[in-house]
Amino acid sequence: MNKSRAILVFIILVCIGIVLYHFIGVQSVLIYISVLIIFEVLTKALIYRLRKESPLFLTPEDRAPTLSKEGLRKFATIGYDPELGWVRKPGTSKKEKGKQHPTSYSINAKGARRNPGHEDLPVTISCYGDSFAFARQVNDNETWEWFLSTLTKSNVLNFGVGNYGFDQSLLRLEREFSSNLSKIVVMGVVPSTIVRIMSTWKHYHEYGNTFGFKPQFQLKEGELVLHKNPIDTMEKYENYVTHLPAIQQRDYFYEHKFQHEMNEFPYLLSVLSSPLRMIPLLGVFSGKMLFGKYRSLKKREKVTQSTIPSTQNTTLERLQELKLRFSTPSKVTLFRTKEATDLLTALVARFTTFCENHDATPLILWMPQKDDLIYIKRHGVFYQQWLNHIKSTCTIADLTEPLRSHKDVSKIFTNDNADGGHYSVEGNKLVADVVYEKVKSLL
């Protein structure tokens, strides 16, 4: 919990007790204390019940959660990487639900996403980055790299990996570029990359992402220092708790987010010390839980689902709005935090230097998500100052203006809700056109 606010709330509650004693007497104080105890018990019970619904309700057990052995076994097979934390492994594939129809992707022997119809063409461009670089939620022949391949008449290599920060993407480039040479290197990242580079254990920011250990850079006296992935063997997951003290010292979010949002005794103080976060969460998820019971009851009564879709959609929309409310401030704040912007700037410089030392042209592809566009529409471009600085040192293809000036923003994302999902087929065509304008003179 936020200890400073909790102390303030505690003082206020004590003062209320003193006032009751002074004006009414001992009996009123005893009733007051009894009511507080009842609310404490009910609050704890509700938090632990809702913890089953969402990892947003942190409890003390989340400081060192038990890891699923079956989940780890699957993770080791399809995603674990001792150096980078995770990666899309050669020969793997997956089917996903798309906006209008199911989609799928496949990873080739090089560890790049398949690029059907272009894989026999010469390679001039390689792309690294996160899930927006990978182009999630569309088929292999609908990625922006596929459309860019058509425009450039080449095989654009796609090494994007979901949830990567600039740091992991850079390390993968440095590790694998010698085997996948290209004239141009595109680093595709979302603004949330500034959040990801400040983390070693994803769980401290993305609650519940307990397998997500990763390497992390820090700036010391102006120089980048790499802290390697602390869980660099699968065996270390068995005693990962022994590595937590060192991780907590350098993971920005352990102190600035995880500890502040922890719900612990006294639970009533945890809620009252963060009312703008906890009260909406308790309200929405309590409603979701009750609605789920209501829906189950109606199913047993053989009432069709068509009688309740509007309530369900409203609940989902509110959950998405809460997600935006709690996730967006982190990146907005970090773009105003010198420690974070200096680190991201240093990583960009290392990327540029690496490319130049390997006779390749670096290009940063800046890819805002839908929640970024929503925030920008209301408050302005929160990363503009940093981008202006970087543009003087590195070529950037900034999608901010092309995306927000699009006549129908909903069509360029895969989901219709507030989160937006990833870029749709139409969105990927737009990305390819923007990148092509930047690279066509270099081909």
C-alpha positions, 0 to 999 in steps of 0.5 A, spaced: 500 500 500 501 507 499 504 507 506 504 515 506 497 515 504 495 509 509 498 513 515 494 519 513 488 515 513 489 512 519 490 518 523 484 521 520 480 514 522 483 515 529 481 523 529 474 521 528 474 516 534 477 521 538 471 526 536 466 521 537 469 519 544 469 527 546 462 528 543 458 522 544 462 517 549 465 510 550 459 507 547 460 510 540 467 509 540 466 501 541 461 501 536 465 505 531 471 500 532 466 494 531 464 497 524 471 498 522 473 491 524 467 488 520 469 493 514 476 490 515 474 483 515 469 484 509 474 488 505 479 482 506 474 477 504 472 481 497 479 482 495 481 475 496 475 473 492 476 478 486 483 476 486 481 470 483 478 474 477 484 479 476 491 479 478 490 487 479 488 485 486 495 484 489 495 480 495 502 478 500 502 472 496 503 475 490 510 477 492 513 470 491 507 467 487 507 459 486 509 458 479 505 453 475 509 447 473 505 445 467 505 452 465 513 452 465 513 446 461 510 449 456 513 456 456 520 452 456 518 448 449 515 454 445 518 461 448 523 461 453 530 464 451 536 464 457 539 470 454 533 474 452 527 471 457 523 469 451 523 469 444 519 466 438 522 459 437 523 456 430 518 451 427 513 454 432 506 456 430 499 459 433 492 460 431 489 467 434 482 470 434 481 475 429 477 481 428 473 478 423 476 471 422 481 466 425 488 468 424 495 464 424 502 465 424 508 461 423 516 462 425 521 459 420 528 456 421 531 462 422 526 464 427 523 470 423 516 470 421 514 467 415 513 471 409 509 467 404 511 469 396 517 473 398 522 468 401 526 467 395 527 474 394 533 478 396 533 481 403 535 488 404 531 490 410 530 486 417 525 488 422 526 487 430 521 490 435 515 488 439 508 485 437 507 491 433 513 489 429 511 482 429 504 484 427 500 480 431 492 478 430 493 478 422 495 472 417 503 471 415 501 475 408 497 481 412 503 483 416 506 490 414 513 487 413 509 483 407 506 489 404 513 492 405 516 486 401 511 487 395 513 494 395 520 493 395 520 487 391 524 484 397 524 479 403 523 483 409 525 479 415 520 480 421 524 478 428 519 482 432 517 478 439 511 480 443 512 484 449 519 486 448 522 492 450 527 496 446 533 493 450 531 486 448 530 487 441 537 491 441 540 485 444 536 480 439 539 484 433 546 484 436 546 476 437 543 475 430 544 480 425 551 477 423 546 471 420 541 475 417 545 481 414 541 487 411 542 493 408 536 497 412 535 495 420 528 497 422 527 497 430 519 497 431 517 499 438 510 502 441 511 508 446 510 503 452 517 501 450 519 506 455 516 502 461 519 495 458 526 497 459 525 499 466 523 492 468 527 486 470 521 482 472 514 483 468 510 481 474 512 487 478 508 492 472 504 486 469 501 483 475 501 475 473 506 475 468 510 471 473 515 467 467 517 474 464 524 475 467 528 479 462 535 482 461 535 490 463 540 495 462 542 501 467 545 508 466 551 508 470 556 515 469 553 515 462 555 508 460 550 503 459 551 497 463 547 490 462 544 486 467 543 479 464 537 475 465 537 473 472 533 466 470 538 464 465 536 457 466 530 453 466 532 450 473 533 457 476 525 458 476 525 453 482 528 457 486 527 464 483 525 467 490 533 467 491 534 472 486 528 477 488 532 481 492 537 483 487 531 484 482 528 489 486 533 493 487 534 495 480 526 494 477 523 501 477 516 498 478 517 494 484 518 500 489 514 505 484 508 501 483 508 494 485 509 496 493 504 502 492 498 497 489 499 491 494 493 490 498 495 487 505 493 488 512 490 492 514 486 491 508 481 497 509 487 502 509 489 499 503 483 501 499 482 508 503 489 510 501 488 508 494 481 510 493 481 512 485 484 506 483 481 501 488 474 503 489 473 503 481 476 496 481 472 493 486 466 496 483 467 493 476 470 487 478 464 485 483 459 487 478 463 482 473 463 477 478 455 478 480 453 478 473 457 472 471 453 468 477 447 471 474 448 469 467 450 462 470 443 462 473 440 464 466 443 458 463 440 453 468 433 456 466 435 456 459 434 463 457 438 465 451 444 469 451 441 474 447 437 477 453 443 479 456 449 482 451 448 489 452 450 488 460 456 484 458 459 489 453 458 494 458 462 490 463 467 489 458 468 496 456 469 498 463 474 493 464 478 496 458 477 503 460 480 501 467 486 498 463 487 504 460 486 508 466 492 504 470 497 503 464 497 509 460 500 513 466 506 509 467 508 511 460 506 518 460 510 519 467 516 516 464 517 520 458 517 526 463 522 522 468 529 523 466 532 516 468 527 513 463 528 518 457 536 518 458 536 510 458 531 510 452 536 515 449 542 511 450 539 505 447 537 508 441 544 511 440 547 504 441 542 501 436 544 507 431 552 505 432 551 498 432 548 499 425 553 504 422 558 499 425 555 493 421 554 497 414 547 498 415 542 504 415 538 504 422 531 506 422 526 507 428 519 505 427 514 509 432 508 505 433 502 508 437 497 504 440 490 506 440 490 508 448 496 512 446 491 516 440 486 516 445 490 520 450 493 524 445 487 526 443 485 529 450 492 531 452 497 532 447 503 528 444 506 526 451 512 523 448 513 529 443 519 532 446 523 526 447 522 524 439 524 531 437 531 530 441 531 523 437 530 525 430 536 529 431 540 523 432 536 518 428 532 517 422 524 516 425 518 513 421 513 516 426 506 513 425 503 518 430 500 523 425 498 518 419 494 514 425 490 520 428 489 523 422 486 517 419 478 518 417 476 512 421 481 510 427 477 503 428 479 500 422 486 500 423 486 496 429 484 489 430 479 490 436 473 495 437 474 496 444 478 502 448 484 497 448 484 497 440 489 490 439 494 491 434 494 494 427 489 491 422 490 489 415 488 496 413 493 499 418 499 494 416 498 497 409 498 504 412 505 502 416 508 499 410 506 505 406 510 510 411 516 505 412 516 505 404 517 513 403 523 512 408 527 507 405 525 507 398 531 512 397 536 507 400 534 501 396 
